[in-house]
Amino acid sequence: MEESSTKTLCNNFAQILEGCHSFQKNMCIVEVTRNIQLTIMGHPSSTTSFGFFAFDSINKKNEMELNIGDFPLLEKEVIPFIQELRMQGIKISAVKAHWLFNEPKIFHVNFRSIDEPLSFAKKVRNAINSLS
């Protein structure tokens, strides 16, 4: 795929996911921020409320790409979010807490799929929208 069309695809990917994007060495990276009021060891912080999504555009035909995501969730959101992703064919790679002594507890879910990037973005957007 030509670099200009990949950059356009990256821009569209970011718009669906409502994030800021960058494009480096065939990889589109989208960063999103969740507005989660968080304290770590009693101090306000927003360090764990960032998530990202990416696709690696090495396929020259703009078809199936490796898509990945890392998204922060409140503890009560983890199971519903995972269920929504799995129902759409997205595989869960990991669920982990980044910090100890934080309130509320924040977990990051890592996930992946081989899919068309915009299809992946729409599936993830559906899962995020199901949280509200």
BAZA-901410 format. One line per field, with one value per residue (C-alpha): residue number from 0; chain; x, y, z. Coordinates in nm, 2 decimals, always signed. Layout:
<rs>
num c(NUM / ...)
chaine c(A / ...)
u c(X / ...)
v c(Y / ...)
w c(Z / ...)
</rs>
This chain:
<rs>
num c(0 / 1 / 2 / 3 / 4 / 5 / 6 / 7 / 8 / 9 / 10 / 11 / 12 / 13 / 14 / 15 / 16 / 17 / 18 / 19 / 20 / 21 / 22 / 23 / 24 / 25 / 26 / 27 / 28 / 29 / 30 / 31 / 32 / 33 / 34 / 35 / 36 / 37 / 38 / 39 / 40 / 41 / 42 / 43 / 44 / 45 / 46 / 47 / 48 / 49 / 50 / 51 / 52 / 53 / 54 / 55 / 56 / 57 / 58 / 59 / 60 / 61 / 62 / 63 / 64 / 65 / 66 / 67 / 68 / 69 / 70 / 71 / 72 / 73 / 74 / 75 / 76 / 77 / 78 / 79 / 80 / 81 / 82 / 83 / 84 / 85 / 86 / 87 / 88 / 89 / 90 / 91 / 92 / 93 / 94 / 95 / 96 / 97 / 98 / 99 / 100 / 101 / 102 / 103 / 104 / 105 / 106 / 107 / 108 / 109 / 110 / 111 / 112 / 113 / 114 / 115 / 116 / 117 / 118 / 119 / 120 / 121 / 122 / 123 / 124 / 125 / 126 / 127 / 128 / 129 / 130 / 131)
chaine c(A / A / A / A / A / A / A / A / A / A / A / A / A / A / A / A / A / A / A / A / A / A / A / A / A / A / A / A / A / A / A / A / A / A / A / A / A / A / A / A / A / A / A / A / A / A / A / A / A / A / A / A / A / A / A / A / A / A / A / A / A / A / A / A / A / A / A / A / A / A / A / A / A / A / A / A / A / A / A / A / A / A / A / A / A / A / A / A / A / A / A / A / A / A / A / A / A / A / A / A / A / A / A / A / A / A / A / A / A / A / A / A / A / A / A / A / A / A / A / A / A / A / A / A / A / A / A / A / A / A / A / A)
u c(+0.00 / +0.13 / +0.24 / -0.02 / -0.31 / -0.18 / -0.17 / -0.53 / -0.63 / -0.45 / -0.64 / -0.97 / -0.87 / -0.80 / -1.13 / -1.33 / -1.14 / -1.15 / -0.78 / -0.46 / -0.25 / +0.10 / +0.25 / +0.60 / +0.77 / +0.45 / +0.28 / -0.02 / -0.05 / -0.36 / -0.35 / -0.67 / -0.73 / -1.00 / -1.12 / -1.07 / -1.01 / -0.73 / -0.50 / -0.18 / -0.06 / -0.30 / -0.18 / -0.39 / -0.27 / -0.37 / -0.08 / -0.28 / -0.58 / -0.41 / -0.47 / -0.35 / -0.44 / -0.22 / -0.20 / +0.11 / +0.07 / +0.30 / +0.03 / +0.06 / -0.31 / -0.48 / -0.65 / -0.59 / -0.35 / -0.23 / -0.43 / -0.35 / -0.49 / -0.42 / -0.72 / -0.76 / -1.07 / -1.23 / -1.25 / -1.63 / -1.58 / -1.33 / -1.56 / -1.83 / -1.55 / -1.38 / -1.71 / -1.79 / -1.45 / -1.47 / -1.82 / -1.67 / -1.38 / -1.11 / -0.86 / -0.76 / -0.39 / -0.36 / -0.55 / -0.32 / -0.30 / -0.02 / +0.00 / -0.04 / -0.21 / -0.43 / -0.79 / -1.00 / -0.83 / -0.74 / -0.68 / -0.53 / -0.67 / -0.44 / -0.61 / -0.53 / -0.68 / -0.60 / -0.86 / -0.91 / -0.80 / -1.12 / -1.33 / -1.12 / -1.16 / -1.54 / -1.55 / -1.34 / -1.55 / -1.86 / -1.69 / -1.60 / -1.95 / -2.10 / -1.93 / -2.15)
v c(+0.00 / +0.35 / +0.56 / +0.83 / +0.59 / +0.43 / +0.77 / +0.83 / +0.49 / +0.58 / +0.91 / +0.73 / +0.46 / +0.74 / +0.92 / +0.60 / +0.54 / +0.91 / +0.95 / +1.12 / +0.93 / +0.91 / +0.71 / +0.56 / +0.29 / +0.13 / +0.14 / +0.35 / +0.43 / +0.59 / +0.72 / +0.77 / +0.92 / +0.81 / +1.06 / +0.85 / +1.03 / +0.82 / +0.84 / +0.64 / +0.62 / +0.90 / +1.14 / +1.24 / +1.09 / +1.03 / +0.81 / +0.49 / +0.64 / +0.63 / +0.35 / +0.29 / +0.10 / +0.02 / -0.16 / -0.26 / -0.18 / -0.42 / -0.57 / -0.40 / -0.47 / -0.29 / -0.60 / -0.80 / -0.64 / -0.72 / -0.49 / -0.45 / -0.26 / -0.17 / -0.01 / +0.10 / -0.01 / +0.01 / -0.32 / -0.34 / -0.28 / -0.56 / -0.85 / -0.67 / -0.52 / -0.85 / -1.02 / -0.76 / -0.79 / -1.17 / -1.17 / -0.97 / -1.21 / -1.01 / -1.21 / -1.11 / -1.13 / -1.01 / -0.84 / -0.67 / -0.40 / -0.15 / +0.00 / -0.11 / +0.12 / +0.30 / +0.39 / +0.30 / -0.01 / +0.02 / -0.27 / -0.27 / -0.52 / -0.61 / -0.75 / -0.83 / -0.95 / -1.00 / -0.79 / -0.49 / -0.19 / +0.01 / -0.30 / -0.36 / +0.01 / -0.02 / -0.33 / -0.17 / +0.15 / -0.07 / -0.23 / +0.11 / +0.25 / -0.05 / +0.07 / +0.38)
w c(+0.00 / -0.08 / +0.22 / +0.14 / +0.14 / +0.46 / +0.62 / +0.52 / +0.65 / +0.98 / +1.00 / +0.95 / +1.21 / +1.46 / +1.39 / +1.46 / +1.78 / +1.88 / +1.94 / +1.82 / +1.57 / +1.45 / +1.16 / +1.18 / +0.98 / +0.84 / +1.18 / +1.27 / +1.64 / +1.80 / +2.16 / +2.35 / +2.70 / +2.94 / +3.19 / +3.50 / +3.83 / +3.99 / +4.29 / +4.33 / +4.69 / +4.77 / +4.49 / +4.19 / +3.87 / +3.51 / +3.41 / +3.37 / +3.18 / +2.84 / +2.59 / +2.25 / +1.93 / +1.63 / +1.30 / +1.12 / +0.76 / +0.58 / +0.36 / +0.02 / -0.07 / +0.23 / +0.34 / +0.66 / +0.90 / +1.25 / +1.48 / +1.85 / +2.15 / +2.51 / +2.69 / +3.05 / +3.24 / +3.58 / +3.75 / +3.69 / +3.31 / +3.24 / +3.19 / +2.98 / +2.76 / +2.71 / +2.63 / +2.37 / +2.20 / +2.20 / +2.05 / +1.76 / +1.71 / +1.88 / +2.09 / +2.44 / +2.50 / +2.86 / +3.15 / +3.40 / +3.66 / +3.61 / +3.96 / +4.32 / +4.57 / +4.32 / +4.36 / +4.18 / +4.05 / +3.68 / +3.46 / +3.11 / +2.86 / +2.57 / +2.26 / +1.89 / +1.57 / +1.20 / +1.03 / +0.81 / +1.03 / +0.99 / +1.07 / +1.39 / +1.49 / +1.45 / +1.66 / +1.93 / +1.92 / +1.98 / +2.28 / +2.42 / +2.36 / +2.54 / +2.86 / +2.89)
</rs>
